[in-house]
Amino acid sequence: MNRVRGTAAALGAAAVLVCALAGCSGGPEVTAAGAGGGDACRSATEAFPSTVSGMPRLDSVTAPGTAAWGDPAVIARCGVPGLAPTDVECVEVDDVGWIPRELSDGTAFTSFGTDPALEVLVPTAYAPEPLLLPAFGAAAKALPPNGLACR
């Protein structure tokens, strides 16, 4: 029974992210991550950029620890769980490690070596997607380190 609930919750979260990346009408609907309202994420969100690649921050995204820029939206969500060691190649940008995960219409990048972590969702429209990561370096650096780093 818990597995069914977990799967349903994961599918619901995935649907929100797909809608946000696909640019569904009415602006993106962004769900806060589990620790998005915590002190660490408050510090990180204060370091979110006012613009990303020339796109202003959208006022319509108000969930704790979240922000979005552009259309289709680039989305940042603070408060996702820190990542464990992985075999996935870590992308290091301005001394911040990021673990990429391919999505149906873009890439999700999760800060590596922080807990909680910052997740940045970049639509394919902004390819190559890693070029937007420098805008989020200060926010990722504001999060508590967990002792892990890119190799």
LUMRO-439887 format. One line per field, with one value per atom (N, C-alpha, C): z, x, y; atom name; residue number from 1. Coordinates in steps of 0.1 Angstrom, whole numbers. Layout:
# residues N
w	(Z ...)
u	(X ...)
v	(Y ...)
at	(CA ...)
i	(NUM ...)
//
This chain:
# residues 151
w	(0 0 0 8 8 -5 -11 -24 -35 -34 -44 -41 -28 -25 -30 -28 -32 -47 -54 -69 -73 -67 -71 -68 -57 -54 -64 -67 -77 -91 -95 -108 -107 -96 -95 -96 -89 -89 -103 -110 -124 -133 -131 -140 -138 -126 -123 -130 -129 -135 -150 -156 -171 -175 -168 -171 -171 -160 -159 -170 -174 -185 -198 -200 -213 -215 -205 -206 -207 -198 -198 -195 -200 -199 -185 -183 -169 -161 -167 -160 -153 -149 -143 -129 -126 -113 -107 -97 -91 -76 -73 -60 -52 -39 -31 -28 -26 -22 -7 -2 12 22 20 29 24 14 8 17 28 37 48 49 60 59 70 71 60 57 46 33 30 17 17 28 29 25 30 27 12 7 -7 -17 -13 -22 -22 -11 -11 -21 -25 -35 -49 -51 -64 -73 -85 -94 -97 -100 -105 -120 -127 -141 -144 -153 -158 -173 -179 -193 -199 -191 -195 -193 -187 -184 -170 -167 -154 -146 -133 -124 -124 -125 -126 -112 -111 -98 -95 -104 -102 -94 -93 -85 -71 -62 -48 -38 -42 -32 -25 -13 -5 -12 -13 -19 -34 -41 -55 -62 -75 -84 -98 -107 -122 -130 -142 -151 -165 -173 -187 -191 -204 -210 -222 -222 -211 -199 -187 -175 -171 -167 -160 -145 -138 -125 -115 -104 -93 -81 -75 -63 -53 -42 -31 -21 -15 -5 -9 -21 -25 -16 -14 -6 -12 -4 -9 -15 -26 -33 -26 -27 -23 -33 -30 -41 -52 -64 -77 -87 -97 -108 -120 -118 -129 -129 -141 -142 -136 -127 -121 -130 -132 -140 -130 -131 -121 -128 -123 -128 -117 -119 -109 -95 -93 -80 -74 -82 -77 -85 -79 -86 -88 -100 -104 -110 -106 -112 -122 -135 -144 -145 -148 -150 -162 -173 -185 -182 -187 -186 -201 -202 -216 -224 -217 -225 -218 -214 -208 -198 -189 -179 -166 -156 -142 -137 -130 -124 -109 -101 -87 -81 -72 -66 -59 -60 -54 -43 -32 -20 -11 -13 -4 2 14 19 29 24 13 0 -11 -24 -32 -42 -51 -65 -70 -83 -92 -104 -114 -127 -131 -143 -155 -165 -177 -189 -196 -208 -219 -228 -240 -248 -248 -255 -252 -241 -237 -238 -247 -249 -254 -250 -241 -226 -220 -207 -196 -195 -184 -185 -196 -196 -187 -182 -173 -159 -156 -142 -134 -141 -133 -126 -131 -124 -110 -108 -96 -86 -89 -81 -67 -66 -52 -44 -50 -42 -37 -46 -42 -31 -33 -23 -9 -9 4 12 6 12 21 31 40 32 32 26 33 26 32 31 27 26 13 3 -10 -20 -30 -40 -53 -64 -77 -77 -84 -85 -98)
u	(8 0 9 19 28 35 38 45 36 23 13 12 12 11 24 35 48 49 44 44 34 22 13 18 25 31 42 50 61 55 44 38 32 26 20 31 42 53 59 60 65 56 43 34 35 37 39 52 62 75 74 67 66 57 47 39 47 55 64 74 80 90 84 72 65 59 58 53 38 31 17 11 -1 -7 -9 -9 -11 1 13 26 28 41 44 38 34 30 41 47 59 56 59 57 69 68 79 85 98 104 103 105 103 109 121 128 128 120 120 117 110 107 117 127 137 146 154 164 174 179 190 184 172 166 163 159 157 170 181 194 197 194 197 188 175 166 169 175 179 190 197 208 204 191 186 188 191 193 181 182 170 167 177 175 184 179 187 187 199 201 192 192 184 169 164 150 147 137 134 127 129 122 107 99 85 79 70 63 52 48 37 41 54 59 62 54 55 57 58 60 74 74 87 99 110 122 122 113 112 112 116 115 116 112 112 115 120 124 121 115 113 101 100 89 94 96 93 102 97 103 116 126 137 133 133 128 139 139 148 140 143 136 147 147 156 149 156 150 149 154 154 164 163 173 187 197 211 213 221 224 235 234 244 255 266 276 270 275 269 279 276 285 282 271 268 278 283 293 289 296 293 298 290 293 297 310 314 314 307 306 308 319 322 323 330 332 320 309 297 295 293 290 275 272 258 257 247 244 232 234 224 215 202 192 184 184 176 161 154 139 134 121 115 117 118 120 131 142 152 161 167 176 173 173 173 187 192 205 203 210 209 222 223 236 241 254 261 270 269 277 270 257 249 237 233 221 214 202 194 202 196 201 192 198 191 189 177 174 171 177 174 170 158 152 153 160 163 157 147 141 151 149 158 159 149 149 161 168 179 192 192 204 216 228 232 228 221 215 225 237 246 251 249 253 245 234 225 229 237 241 249 257 264 255 243 234 229 231 226 238 250 261 261 257 256 246 234 224 229 235 240 251 260 270 265 253 246 241 240 235 246 242 252 259 272 279 277 277 276 289 300 312 315 306 308 312 320 324 326 325 328 343 345 359 365)
v	(-12 0 13 13 25 26 15 16 22 19 25 40 44 58 66 59 65 67 57 57 68 69 79 93 95 108 112 102 104 108 101 104 118 122 135 146 144 153 154 143 143 150 149 156 171 176 190 195 187 191 191 181 181 193 196 208 221 222 233 234 223 223 225 220 221 235 243 256 256 248 248 261 264 277 281 294 300 301 299 299 286 284 271 269 257 254 246 251 245 241 228 223 224 228 229 215 215 202 201 189 186 196 200 209 223 226 239 251 249 260 261 253 253 265 266 277 277 265 264 269 265 270 284 290 304 312 307 313 312 300 297 305 306 314 329 334 348 350 339 340 337 334 331 344 342 354 361 374 381 378 375 371 358 350 339 340 341 342 354 365 376 376 364 363 367 375 379 368 369 360 362 351 351 353 363 365 355 347 337 325 323 311 315 309 314 303 290 279 281 278 280 273 280 274 273 279 277 291 290 302 297 306 303 315 313 323 319 328 325 317 315 307 300 287 277 280 277 281 273 280 274 274 263 262 258 265 261 257 245 240 236 244 240 231 222 213 199 195 181 174 161 154 155 156 155 142 142 129 121 108 99 98 92 89 82 86 80 78 70 67 77 85 95 105 109 119 133 138 151 162 172 184 195 200 210 224 233 246 256 264 275 269 258 251 246 243 237 224 213 200 199 194 191 177 170 157 159 156 157 145 148 137 141 133 137 135 145 145 145 143 142 155 167 179 188 182 190 182 189 182 188 179 183 182 193 193 194 185 185 188 198 201 189 187 175 180 174 178 188 189 198 189 193 186 196 201 197 202 197 201 210 216 225 218 218 211 223 222 232 225 228 222 231 226 235 228 235 229 229 219 217 230 239 251 260 257 265 257 247 239 247 244 234 238 230 233 236 230 234 249 255 269 279 274 282 280 270 267 278 286 296 305 308 317 311 298 292 288 292 288 294 307 313 306 303 296 282 275 261 263 273 275 279 284 288 276 265 253 246 239 232 221 220 209 196 185 171 163 169 162 155 155 149 159 155 164 157 164 158 152 142 136 140)
at	(N CA C N CA C N CA C N CA C N CA C N CA C N CA C N CA C N CA C N CA C N CA C N CA C N CA C N CA C N CA C N CA C N CA C N CA C N CA C N CA C N CA C N CA C N CA C N CA C N CA C N CA C N CA C N CA C N CA C N CA C N CA C N CA C N CA C N CA C N CA C N CA C N CA C N CA C N CA C N CA C N CA C N CA C N CA C N CA C N CA C N CA C N CA C N CA C N CA C N CA C N CA C N CA C N CA C N CA C N CA C N CA C N CA C N CA C N CA C N CA C N CA C N CA C N CA C N CA C N CA C N CA C N CA C N CA C N CA C N CA C N CA C N CA C N CA C N CA C N CA C N CA C N CA C N CA C N CA C N CA C N CA C N CA C N CA C N CA C N CA C N CA C N CA C N CA C N CA C N CA C N CA C N CA C N CA C N CA C N CA C N CA C N CA C N CA C N CA C N CA C N CA C N CA C N CA C N CA C N CA C N CA C N CA C N CA C N CA C N CA C N CA C N CA C N CA C N CA C N CA C N CA C N CA C N CA C N CA C N CA C N CA C N CA C N CA C N CA C N CA C N CA C N CA C N CA C N CA C N CA C N CA C N CA C N CA C N CA C N CA C N CA C N CA C N CA C N CA C N CA C N CA C N CA C N CA C N CA C N CA C N CA C N CA C N CA C N CA C N CA C N CA C)
i	(1 1 1 2 2 2 3 3 3 4 4 4 5 5 5 6 6 6 7 7 7 8 8 8 9 9 9 10 10 10 11 11 11 12 12 12 13 13 13 14 14 14 15 15 15 16 16 16 17 17 17 18 18 18 19 19 19 20 20 20 21 21 21 22 22 22 23 23 23 24 24 24 25 25 25 26 26 26 27 27 27 28 28 28 29 29 29 30 30 30 31 31 31 32 32 32 33 33 33 34 34 34 35 35 35 36 36 36 37 37 37 38 38 38 39 39 39 40 40 40 41 41 41 42 42 42 43 43 43 44 44 44 45 45 45 46 46 46 47 47 47 48 48 48 49 49 49 50 50 50 51 51 51 52 52 52 53 53 53 54 54 54 55 55 55 56 56 56 57 57 57 58 58 58 59 59 59 60 60 60 61 61 61 62 62 62 63 63 63 64 64 64 65 65 65 66 66 66 67 67 67 68 68 68 69 69 69 70 70 70 71 71 71 72 72 72 73 73 73 74 74 74 75 75 75 76 76 76 77 77 77 78 78 78 79 79 79 80 80 80 81 81 81 82 82 82 83 83 83 84 84 84 85 85 85 86 86 86 87 87 87 88 88 88 89 89 89 90 90 90 91 91 91 92 92 92 93 93 93 94 94 94 95 95 95 96 96 96 97 97 97 98 98 98 99 99 99 100 100 100 101 101 101 102 102 102 103 103 103 104 104 104 105 105 105 106 106 106 107 107 107 108 108 108 109 109 109 110 110 110 111 111 111 112 112 112 113 113 113 114 114 114 115 115 115 116 116 116 117 117 117 118 118 118 119 119 119 120 120 120 121 121 121 122 122 122 123 123 123 124 124 124 125 125 125 126 126 126 127 127 127 128 128 128 129 129 129 130 130 130 131 131 131 132 132 132 133 133 133 134 134 134 135 135 135 136 136 136 137 137 137 138 138 138 139 139 139 140 140 140 141 141 141 142 142 142 143 143 143 144 144 144 145 145 145 146 146 146 147 147 147 148 148 148 149 149 149 150 150 150 151 151 151)
//
